[in-house]
Amino acid sequence: MIQIQRLRMPDTIGAATSGLCALHCMATPFIFLAKAGSVYVPEWYHMIDYVFIVISFGAIYLTLKTTVKNWMKIALWSTWSVLLLAILNETFEVKHLPEASVYIPALIIAVLHIYNQKYCKCKDDCCTTD
């Protein structure tokens, strides 16, 4: 039972982190608009994005050690890369993108972690891939 619990932990952390990241991104304009009457967001608040992306990286890395689906590896890393690029773009304002450019990959990562936890895990220490 402990082995199965350990296998699920990275997916649980990854899904929670990605969900909180999306919520953080959606709430930001409302928090600062209500508080200051403008949508100016302090620099320290943007650092939270990077905390989420680092935790997400670790969760994906650990998740992929126990997944049995190769397509899941590609899907998680690809979506994480899109999320990282969207966050970097927001920080450095390279190109104006819709806000969904951050929400969508964060939510997709959360869904992928939940799917992986339910359907793509090894049942024991002897993992085989597709």
C-alpha positions in Angstrom: 0.0 0.0 0.0 2.9 2.4 0.8 4.4 1.7 -2.6 1.1 2.7 -4.4 0.8 5.8 -2.3 4.4 6.8 -3.2 3.6 6.3 -6.9 0.6 8.6 -6.7 2.3 11.5 -4.8 4.1 13.2 -7.8 0.8 13.2 -9.8 -1.1 14.6 -6.8 1.5 17.3 -6.3 1.6 18.1 -10.0 -2.2 18.3 -10.4 -2.5 20.5 -7.3 0.4 22.8 -8.4 -0.9 23.2 -11.9 -4.4 23.8 -10.7 -3.2 26.4 -8.2 -1.0 28.0 -10.9 -4.0 28.4 -13.2 -6.1 29.8 -10.3 -3.2 32.2 -9.4 -3.1 33.5 -13.0 -6.8 33.9 -13.3 -7.1 35.7 -9.9 -4.2 38.1 -10.3 -5.9 40.8 -12.4 -8.9 40.8 -10.0 -6.8 40.9 -6.8 -4.8 43.9 -7.9 -7.6 45.7 -9.7 -9.8 45.5 -6.6 -6.9 46.5 -4.3 -5.3 49.4 -6.1 -7.7 50.3 -8.8 -5.3 49.3 -11.5 -3.9 46.1 -12.9 -0.3 46.9 -11.9 1.2 43.7 -10.5 4.3 44.0 -8.4 7.4 42.1 -9.5 7.5 39.9 -6.4 4.1 38.6 -7.3 5.4 37.3 -10.7 8.0 35.2 -8.8 5.2 33.0 -7.7 4.8 31.9 -11.3 8.4 30.6 -11.2 7.8 28.7 -7.9 4.9 26.9 -9.6 6.9 26.1 -12.7 9.8 24.7 -10.6 7.5 22.5 -8.4 5.7 21.4 -11.6 9.0 20.4 -13.2 9.9 18.2 -10.2 6.4 16.6 -10.1 6.6 15.8 -13.9 10.2 14.5 -13.5 9.1 12.1 -10.7 5.8 11.2 -12.4 7.5 10.1 -15.5 9.7 7.6 -13.7 6.7 5.5 -13.0 4.4 6.0 -16.0 3.9 3.2 -18.5 2.8 5.4 -21.4 5.4 7.0 -23.6 2.8 9.5 -25.0 2.3 10.7 -21.5 5.9 11.7 -21.2 5.7 13.7 -24.5 2.4 15.3 -23.5 3.6 16.4 -20.0 7.0 17.8 -21.2 5.5 19.5 -24.2 2.7 21.2 -22.2 5.2 22.1 -19.5 7.4 23.7 -22.1 4.5 25.7 -23.5 3.6 26.9 -19.9 7.2 27.9 -19.3 7.3 29.9 -22.6 4.0 31.6 -21.7 5.3 32.6 -18.3 8.6 33.9 -19.7 6.6 35.8 -22.3 4.4 37.4 -19.6 7.5 38.3 -17.6 9.5 39.9 -20.4 6.5 41.0 -22.5 8.0 39.7 -25.8 4.6 39.5 -27.5 1.1 40.2 -26.3 -0.7 36.9 -25.9 -4.2 36.2 -24.5 -4.3 35.3 -20.9 -5.5 31.8 -21.9 -1.9 31.1 -23.0 -1.1 30.5 -19.4 -4.4 29.0 -18.1 -4.8 26.4 -20.8 -1.4 24.7 -20.4 -1.6 24.8 -16.6 -5.0 23.2 -16.7 -3.9 20.6 -19.3 -0.9 19.6 -17.0 -3.3 19.1 -14.1 -5.6 16.9 -16.2 -2.7 14.9 -17.5 -1.5 14.3 -14.0 -4.9 13.1 -12.9 -5.3 10.9 -16.0 -1.8 9.5 -15.5 -2.5 8.8 -11.8 -5.6 6.8 -12.7 -4.6 5.0 -15.9 -0.9 5.0 -16.6 0.9 3.9 -13.5 3.0 0.8 -12.8 1.4 -1.6 -10.4 4.8 -2.8 -9.0 8.5 -2.1 -9.2 8.8 -3.8 -12.6 7.7 -1.0 -15.0 7.6 -1.6 -18.8 6.8 1.1 -21.3 4.9 1.0 -24.5 
